[in-house]
Amino acid sequence: MMRDTRPIGSTDLLDDPLLFSGACWPDITFYDKQAEILYSIRDNVETFVHACNESGKDFIAAIGVIWFFCSRSPARVVTCSSSETQLRNILWGEIDARIQSSKLKLPFRKVDLDIRRIQRDGEEEP
């Protein structure tokens, strides 16, 4: 499979979370409800996902967080969970795994539970 050479700032990648995901993680296939969640994040002020076990909520939330953060400038994404352990180990574990496995270089620096966008000049965005 050829690597996507479009820059992370490419408008079509930033407008469509599935295109963005395909460029960053080409081996991932989303089922219809996961795609619906990503489009809801894009198209709505709030997105609610019903709770159930082992449905990939943290996985899709991680992709949504990364896409949202990359597609807006300036951006602030606040994550929360039922406990610090759940937040740190599960959700941010998924976020970290997606950052590490991205085929495109993502324009930010992650430290603990914080992501800072890096501008073209190498400086952190405020």
VEXFI-756774 format. One line per field, with one value per residue (C-alpha): residue number from 1; residue in one letter; x, z, y. Coordinates in steps of 0.02 Angstrom, whole numbers, plus 50000, padded with zeros to 5 digits. Layout:
# VEXFI-756774
num [NUM,...]
residu [A,...]
xx [X,...]
zz [Z,...]
yy [Y,...]
END
This chain:
# VEXFI-756774
num [1,2,3,4,5,6,7,8,9,10,11,12,13,14,15,16,17,18,19,20,21,22,23,24,25,26,27,28,29,30,31,32,33,34,35,36,37,38,39,40,41,42,43,44,45,46,47,48,49,50,51,52,53,54,55,56,57,58,59,60,61,62,63,64,65,66,67,68,69,70,71,72,73,74,75,76,77,78,79,80,81,82,83,84,85,86,87,88,89,90,91,92,93,94,95,96,97,98,99,100,101,102,103,104,105,106,107,108,109,110,111,112,113,114,115,116,117,118,119,120,121,122,123,124,125,126]
residu [M,M,R,D,T,R,P,I,G,S,T,D,L,L,D,D,P,L,L,F,S,G,A,C,W,P,D,I,T,F,Y,D,K,Q,A,E,I,L,Y,S,I,R,D,N,V,E,T,F,V,H,A,C,N,E,S,G,K,D,F,I,A,A,I,G,V,I,W,F,F,C,S,R,S,P,A,R,V,V,T,C,S,S,S,E,T,Q,L,R,N,I,L,W,G,E,I,D,A,R,I,Q,S,S,K,L,K,L,P,F,R,K,V,D,L,D,I,R,R,I,Q,R,D,G,E,E,E,P]
xx [50000,50066,50089,49975,50086,49958,50013,49919,49854,49767,49589,49501,49588,49539,49358,49323,49370,49361,49482,49596,49588,49621,49777,49842,49789,49756,49736,49589,49413,49268,49098,48947,48914,49096,49088,48924,49009,49153,49034,48929,49085,49115,48935,48867,48909,48882,48891,48821,48867,48768,48873,48908,49061,49190,49111,49264,49206,49379,49459,49341,49350,49541,49527,49395,49505,49656,49556,49468,49631,49717,49571,49554,49671,49677,49598,49562,49495,49446,49432,49350,49305,49227,49394,49573,49626,49499,49553,49740,49754,49610,49565,49738,49813,49711,49759,49943,49929,49849,49982,50122,50047,49999,50072,50070,50173,50050,50088,50093,50189,50109,50166,50068,49883,49921,49941,50018,50003,50168,50162,50263,50398,50422,50341,50195,50027,49954]
zz [50000,49954,50092,50086,50044,50074,50212,50377,50338,50180,50185,50131,50269,50399,50339,50343,50495,50396,50263,50402,50488,50325,50296,50474,50505,50336,50412,50521,50460,50550,50570,50530,50707,50730,50568,50628,50790,50697,50581,50730,50813,50653,50624,50799,50954,51064,51030,51148,51137,51238,51360,51334,51359,51225,51088,51047,51128,51192,51027,50925,51055,51036,50848,50868,50991,50876,50719,50809,50879,50708,50613,50716,50763,50899,50979,51153,51184,51360,51400,51552,51616,51764,51857,51840,51807,51665,51594,51608,51566,51446,51351,51351,51320,51160,51116,51141,51039,50894,50900,50900,50758,50640,50466,50452,50567,50681,50716,50904,51058,51192,51372,51501,51478,51374,51187,51119,50936,50853,50727,50564,50649,50781,50922,51025,50982,51128]
yy [50000,50172,50297,50450,50599,50735,50853,50844,51020,50960,51030,50870,50771,50900,50914,50728,50624,50462,50527,50589,50420,50329,50433,50412,50232,50148,49975,50026,49989,50071,49992,50101,50160,50214,50315,50390,50445,50528,50621,50674,50746,50844,50901,50933,51033,50880,50694,50564,50380,50253,50154,49971,49862,49819,49925,50030,50193,50240,50190,50300,50439,50440,50457,50592,50689,50682,50730,50873,50939,50930,51007,51167,51306,51358,51205,51145,50970,50923,50738,50662,50492,50403,50393,50452,50272,50257,50425,50397,50212,50180,50340,50418,50246,50241,50420,50379,50219,50314,50450,50321,50220,50363,50348,50540,50648,50735,50919,50911,50859,50750,50759,50660,50707,50861,50887,51048,51092,51138,51280,51281,51386,51250,51351,51285,51360,51460]
END
